[in-house]
């Protein structure tokens, strides 16, 4: 831009010399150098913080699609680069093994519920036998106590008391056996959950729910609006639920972000809501407007990496900070391709007279986008 303005100044000098308003001397032409110094000191240096500029980029999420279950792929209904909605099927895993597991889980639940019912009946029976044994024990104890008094008074012989004692011992043993039977029945029945469900029945129901969920996961669906790219998956391949083996890449287009890199020395002039103009490579000749949405208050050199070593000093660079931009027309952002780049200018409240130069420069950059492929 300095060269452009200097050329304009030189043309003006040439015209003035041609019409004899200025002499054609070296001193007159040397003012060109003074003009460049004045431009540099009073215009282009303040311009750097009055309207800072930086490279811009359109970002979105690229999601690694990892199925929740492993199996063989039987169908891939999607095509690369084709727009998809949230919930559309990306691919299907062979459901037969999971249907078999579901049938087994259903059968296991029925069997477990039947066993639980039998265990409940067995417990009730054991408790009834225990009550009978306790009644018999009470009766045997009463008869023994009565006969013991009769023996002491000489009314009956001791032989009858001995029979009462043997009956009492038998009743005690019967009570002990009944208690053991109740304990075994309670053990077979198992614990009970807070909802009053037998534990093994609750486990069988959980296994059934897991089998139903696993079968549903054989259809891998789109997590959001977007499209599949670099589709290398084919029918017959086996996919796994390991995080190191993604099945495909899904580009999420539901939430794009437009960011600009601004050097650290200019951050003190930036505020949310300031006007932004962008010249994007994919839209040559067009100036896109927006405003500062937020400043990401950390750079990559500001993070402390977790490791088992002492912090090592490395090369320190004043890398730029990232500023997020909100466009005035959201539909323009939706139309921009992720990865599109360009230049952006933020118009601060500082040295506003210099903004006109930056406006000219951003428009020149936009026009040059027809010819210049790089930033």
Helices and strands as residue ranges (DSSP letters): H 2-18, H 26-39, I 40-44, H 45-50, E 53-65, E 71-75, E 89-93, H 96-153, H 158-189, H 199-216, E 219-221, E 226-229, E 238-239, E 248-262, G 264-269, E 275-280, G 281-283, E 288-295, G 300-302, E 321-327, H 330-335, E 341-347, G 352-354, H 355-368
